[in-house]
Amino acid sequence: MQASRKSAGTSAAAPAGRPAGVVVGGGISGLIAARDLALAGFDVTVLEAAEDFGGCVGTHRVAGLDLDSGAESYATRSPAVPKLLEELGLQERIASPDPSGAWLQLGGPDPAKAAQRMPQTGLLGIPADPRADEIAQAIGRTGVARAALDRVLPMAPLLRREKVSLGEIVRSRMGEAVLKRLVTPVVGGVYSADPDVLDADSVAPGLRKAMAEHGSLGAAVGAMRRAAPAGSTVASLRGGMGTLTSTLVENLRELGATLLAGTPATGIERSGTGFTVTTDAGTQTADALVVAADGPAAVDVLTPAVPDLAAVRPGPGPGVALGTLVGDNPELDAAGDGSPGCP
Ligand SMILES: Cc1cc2nc3c(=O)[nH]c(=O)nc-3n(C[C@H](O)[C@H](O)[C@H](O)COP(=O)(O)OP(=O)(O)OC[C@H]3O[C@@H](n4cnc5c(N)ncnc54)[C@H](O)[C@@H]3O)c2cc1C
């Protein structure tokens, strides 16, 4: 998907009277930022390193089916995505997940017993009530007994610390079985990371405050679930989430933006009140600049303009390998499908 309205082969500046906006990175963040700039009257150029726009939100074709190749749903707790979908005319495509809920495939000698429904009232796999029947199947009676201590253990140290990982909270409140058999599979599926390296306040905002208010982790999860908007917490689009990025690209073209795929930014320098963005094909001048690349890439291109950033360059995120399995088994048709998690 390569589009160009004007060549990047030379120094490019915006037409007189319109400020120039340059966006580095054509994933969902960059495309939305580019749209905001275009709607605000900027002459926008999007520089994307890959040959396609969309970044982690895209589609791929397997067995004749067009399937999501990254994000497959969006959270509905904020009105931001529904509002965007309406503005782009995609509201008719919104699809809610099968209400039968998600399943977990846990390790164990008997595969039939290893597959089980996720608790309906959890948060990132943390159960509101660890004594529920489906929880006992997943973590055993000993695990349930340990998890029940959540109601009586003191929790002040967890609340006092400035930073605490989600793994630490779950392990100390409900024990290792809840962490490894319920939370780790779900969190791994969502964040491609172990709960021990994820900051609790980032991935579960409000959880520690709710723990302080309600006196236990389970009660906090229950309260947060009850306070969530009715219905599903995620939704998707018929045709896949890639429909969102391809529609954004079309919309940007209609707004007159210049979309340059296969054109990585290699450096950014300050020039006057704006910036000069360098690519292998030339330079772009920008009155407004948005860098919407991954952390290490963003630091690399911004370091010439902001040398201090080099000291805080983040490491690369966890590698993600995408595996897509297409099966045709009519016996599964009645079983419903949710979002499976695998430890
Ligand atoms: C397998 C998978 C499943 C996911 N599932 C979900 C989900 O269901 N729901 C959800 O909400 N989130 C999900 N996510 C997370 C979500 O997809 C990402 O948070 C989101 O897409 C990030 O968008 P972004 O634009 O910030 O970054 P990216 O998508 O990473 O886009 C950054 C872009 O910048 C480009 N770039 C990098 N360096 C340069 C450079 N020097 N010059 C120009 N361009 C550059 C890259 O090529 C890339 O296209 C999933 C992620 C993955 C990997």
The ligand as an SDF file (V2000), in Angstrom:
LIG
                    3D

 53 58  0  0  0  0  0  0  0  0999 V2000
   -0.2070   -9.6660   17.9120 C   0  0  0  0  0  0  0  0  0  0  0  0
   -0.7700   -8.4120   18.5490 C   0  0  0  0  0  0  0  0  0  0  0  0
   -2.0970   -8.3910   18.9620 C   0  0  0  0  0  0  0  0  0  0  0  0
   -2.6340   -7.2370   19.5420 C   0  0  0  0  0  0  0  0  0  0  0  0
   -3.9530   -7.2370   19.8990 N   0  0  0  0  0  0  0  0  0  0  0  0
   -4.5210   -6.1000   20.3530 C   0  0  0  0  0  0  0  0  0  0  0  0
   -5.9210   -6.0270   20.5670 C   0  0  0  0  0  0  0  0  0  0  0  0
   -6.6520   -6.9900   20.3240 O   0  0  0  0  0  0  0  0  0  0  0  0
   -6.4460   -4.8400   21.0170 N   0  0  0  0  0  0  0  0  0  0  0  0
   -5.6380   -3.7500   21.2470 C   0  0  0  0  0  0  0  0  0  0  0  0
   -6.1620   -2.7000   21.6550 O   0  0  0  0  0  0  0  0  0  0  0  0
   -4.3050   -3.7830   21.0340 N   0  0  0  0  0  0  0  0  0  0  0  0
   -3.7390   -4.9240   20.5780 C   0  0  0  0  0  0  0  0  0  0  0  0
   -2.4080   -4.9650   20.3170 N   0  0  0  0  0  0  0  0  0  0  0  0
   -1.6220   -3.7490   20.5630 C   0  0  0  0  0  0  0  0  0  0  0  0
   -1.8760   -2.7370   19.4440 C   0  0  0  0  0  0  0  0  0  0  0  0
   -1.9150   -3.3890   18.2000 O   0  0  0  0  0  0  0  0  0  0  0  0
   -0.7720   -1.7020   19.4810 C   0  0  0  0  0  0  0  0  0  0  0  0
   -0.7330   -1.0940   20.7650 O   0  0  0  0  0  0  0  0  0  0  0  0
   -0.9970   -0.6040   18.4670 C   0  0  0  0  0  0  0  0  0  0  0  0
   -1.3050   -1.1190   17.1940 O   0  0  0  0  0  0  0  0  0  0  0  0
    0.2720    0.2540   18.4120 C   0  0  0  0  0  0  0  0  0  0  0  0
    0.0790    1.1990   17.4090 O   0  0  0  0  0  0  0  0  0  0  0  0
    1.1930    2.2730   17.1450 P   0  0  0  0  0  0  0  0  0  0  0  0
    0.7890    3.0290   15.9460 O   0  0  0  0  0  0  0  0  0  0  0  0
    1.4380    3.0410   18.3930 O   0  0  0  0  0  0  0  0  0  0  0  0
    2.5240    1.4520   16.8980 O   0  0  0  0  0  0  0  0  0  0  0  0
    2.8760    0.4650   15.6940 P   0  0  0  0  0  0  0  0  0  0  0  0
    1.6900   -0.2920   15.2520 O   0  0  0  0  0  0  0  0  0  0  0  0
    4.0840   -0.2860   16.1620 O   0  0  0  0  0  0  0  0  0  0  0  0
    3.2730    1.4510   14.5310 O   0  0  0  0  0  0  0  0  0  0  0  0
    4.5020    2.1250   14.5220 C   0  0  0  0  0  0  0  0  0  0  0  0
    4.8790    2.2930   13.0770 C   0  0  0  0  0  0  0  0  0  0  0  0
    6.0540    3.0780   13.0200 O   0  0  0  0  0  0  0  0  0  0  0  0
    6.8240    2.5810   11.9480 C   0  0  0  0  0  0  0  0  0  0  0  0
    8.2010    3.0590   12.1160 N   0  0  0  0  0  0  0  0  0  0  0  0
    9.1300    2.6230   13.0130 C   0  0  0  0  0  0  0  0  0  0  0  0
   10.2710    3.3170   12.8510 N   0  0  0  0  0  0  0  0  0  0  0  0
   10.0470    4.2100   11.8640 C   0  0  0  0  0  0  0  0  0  0  0  0
   10.8430    5.2160   11.2500 C   0  0  0  0  0  0  0  0  0  0  0  0
   12.1150    5.4510   11.6160 N   0  0  0  0  0  0  0  0  0  0  0  0
   10.2810    5.9550   10.2430 N   0  0  0  0  0  0  0  0  0  0  0  0
    9.0170    5.7390    9.8420 C   0  0  0  0  0  0  0  0  0  0  0  0
    8.2310    4.7760   10.3790 N   0  0  0  0  0  0  0  0  0  0  0  0
    8.7420    4.0410   11.3960 C   0  0  0  0  0  0  0  0  0  0  0  0
    6.6590    1.0880   12.0190 C   0  0  0  0  0  0  0  0  0  0  0  0
    6.9660    0.4710   10.7760 O   0  0  0  0  0  0  0  0  0  0  0  0
    5.1820    0.9750   12.3700 C   0  0  0  0  0  0  0  0  0  0  0  0
    4.3520    0.8400   11.2320 O   0  0  0  0  0  0  0  0  0  0  0  0
   -1.8290   -6.0900   19.7240 C   0  0  0  0  0  0  0  0  0  0  0  0
   -0.4910   -6.1110   19.3060 C   0  0  0  0  0  0  0  0  0  0  0  0
    0.0210   -7.2400   18.7190 C   0  0  0  0  0  0  0  0  0  0  0  0
    1.4530   -7.2360   18.2550 C   0  0  0  0  0  0  0  0  0  0  0  0
  1  2  1  0
  2  3  1  0
  2 52  2  0
  3  4  2  0
  4  5  1  0
  4 50  1  0
  5  6  2  0
  6  7  1  0
  6 13  1  0
  7  8  2  0
  7  9  1  0
  9 10  1  0
 10 11  2  0
 10 12  1  0
 12 13  2  0
 13 14  1  0
 14 15  1  0
 14 50  1  0
 15 16  1  0
 16 17  1  0
 16 18  1  0
 18 19  1  0
 18 20  1  0
 20 21  1  0
 20 22  1  0
 22 23  1  0
 23 24  1  0
 24 25  2  0
 24 26  1  0
 24 27  1  0
 27 28  1  0
 28 29  2  0
 28 30  1  0
 28 31  1  0
 31 32  1  0
 32 33  1  0
 33 34  1  0
 33 48  1  0
 34 35  1  0
 35 36  1  0
 35 46  1  0
 36 37  1  0
 36 45  1  0
 37 38  2  0
 38 39  1  0
 39 40  1  0
 39 45  2  0
 40 41  1  0
 40 42  2  0
 42 43  1  0
 43 44  2  0
 44 45  1  0
 46 47  1  0
 46 48  1  0
 48 49  1  0
 50 51  2  0
 51 52  1  0
 52 53  1  0
M  END
$$$$
